[in-house]
Amino acid sequence: MPIANKCVPKTLLPRETRVALPVLPAVRPAVRPSRTSRWRAGVLIGVHLLIAAHIVHWLLAGRTVSPVEPSEAMYTLNRGELNAGFLFFAAAIVATLLLGRFVCGWGCHFVAYQDLCAWLLKKAGIKPKPLRSRLLLWGPAALALYMFVWPSVYRWWAGGSFPEMSNHLAKSEFWETFPGPVVAIGTILLAGMGIVYFLGSKGFCTYACPYGGVFAPADKLAIGRIRVTDACEHCGHCTAACTSNVRVHEEVALYGMVVDPGCMKCMDCVSVCPNDALYFGLGRPAIGLKPSAPPKPVPYDFSKREEWGMAAVGLAGVLIFRGLYDQIPLLLAMGLGAMLAFVVMKSIRMIRDANVRLQNLSLKKGNCFTRVGALFGVGMALVLAVTAHSGVVQYNTWQGRGYLVRAHVGDEVWSPSFDWWHSASATQRDALAAAASHLERADRWGMLTTYSVVQDLVWIRLAENRVVDAERLVRRLIDRYPKKPEVYRGLGGVLRKQNRIDDAVAAYRRAIEIDGDFHAARTELSSLLIGVGRVEEAMTEFRAALTHRPVDVSWALTFVELLRSTGGIGPARVALELLLSAEPNSARAHRAMGVMILQAGAVHETDRALEHLRAAIAIEPGLVEAHYDLGMALLQRGDTREAIPALRVAVRLRPGLAVAHYNLAVALFMADRLDEAAAAAAEAVRLVPEDHDSRAFLEMVRKTVQETRQSDADSHRAVPLIDERSKGP
């Protein structure tokens, strides 16, 4: 039997089979250190100092510029919330279209983490070999389409329209879209050190980053590129120095420039070139460029069949890990999925092949597992077991939530007087039972308490009228998350449903004590106090909220409206005056005061109401509601001359506001501007075809226009014509 088919220790091999091979001396000069790497490191350190300053400003001021993070662009595209992250992402795309991926190489904090991890591994004597894959390269593009394109496409397909744009360039809840410190550290270790070791330097950028899925095609169109002169001797120093895994020496020989969209313009290749043959310059973009000779085949690390298997494993990993225990964000899940695909394929090769290596480690040699290989196998068994267990937990979570959606359990289950179970259909009850079964398994089998799963179970227990069980679940969450204000709000709601008013008030106050900006708890506490007749206590809470800076005007106006609906305009007006004293420059507060005065019906205060509405417009000229309310107030007073401009501004700012077009038509009709009135009424009908009042008014205006024209024509015919010829000299 050939020796190669058996696991035989080296010392047992016959002497004649052990041949000493000559070692050739190194003839090429060493690659000189990059002069730009330190400059880039300094810039990236500066980026982190700016991030730290941003956080410090938020901590001190309580409000700051919204996170300058490209993922925030999703909220602009999906909700119409214009934020700093969207503007930065848009500017970065434009910069990449012109100069290539400079933003990635010189401004990305995660590139800095990967470079740091690669540097630490190099200090430990490990230089990870980059993974070269055909199929996994499409991962970032697929993720970019999912994050930034698919929501808009789905909304369009479902018949929706783009949400109205709102200003979110500054915010007080700065950290609400970011993970906690444990997940952040785990991301650096797993998607930083781990992915660099398994997939090579910039492995996350190549196989997991959704922003790379946007920047890579944009880079193809860039006129700014790494280019080459005739001084190039093809020494390969540029490729050796590149930390973006670009085969620089081959590309400049074939194209005269670097065409790989993975090039992040780190400039290391330019710095280490012994002949100064490389430079960054402007010229022709890479798209459509033909090579001067047939390029060498790329040495891919896996076969096509293996890569399809890796793609399937990676996708499964992303689906399993994303949102697991409410901890793992999408980008970390993408990195974990990429690493899982790689190590699973390595494990398959360990079973199939005689010799297997992982970077600088030998896992299997001559059909024998090495000690490291055995440890790797044990580790992989644990990884696969945890992954399978996580998949079961996630499956039950998804199924449970799907059934819960079908049960149509809404906010009304928190109302003390609502009985969901007896108002639901048999189908809804069956769906609720299935949801409870799946979510209970997810909760029972999970290695950690998942906040959202237990929260869903609370809703189910309330729908089942098992309020005591719901309270037990909420108190379990309090034991697990004692500093989370949301759980105390939930406890307040459960206790309120049991009519334990004082306990509920204490729970709500505890939530507000933890987070003074938790306005949902303030609203529910105010509603509870006002509902049981404890208006003075509610006003005390309101005054305390007004001392908190910055004042949340939206919550305060909600409180005023709640007070008005239960106690009338008098108490609500007192609260609104307190709000205006605290926030005299709030346009929405001035508008609310103007409307409230008009609703009170006191004719002698109409001028004061108009003053508040005009003050709101002066503070915020784009406040559509203030322009509309001003126009309506003037119209009701009979002042059509001033009402028409105000209503015209309202329809200009919000062309889809049909009621504004209708009342503008009324004002124009009253001013005897019939043709303009007909046009405004026609627009109101076009916007809301089923509005019978608008249709009737349009017909009336058109009839009046026709009658007026007929009357004018009859009057013209009644005037006697003078025969000029009958006149004398």
Summary of the structure (lengths in Angstrom):
residues: 729
radius of gyration: 35.0
end to end distance: 141.3
largest distance: 145.7
contacts: 2238
relative contact order: 0.04
helix: 67%
strand: 4%
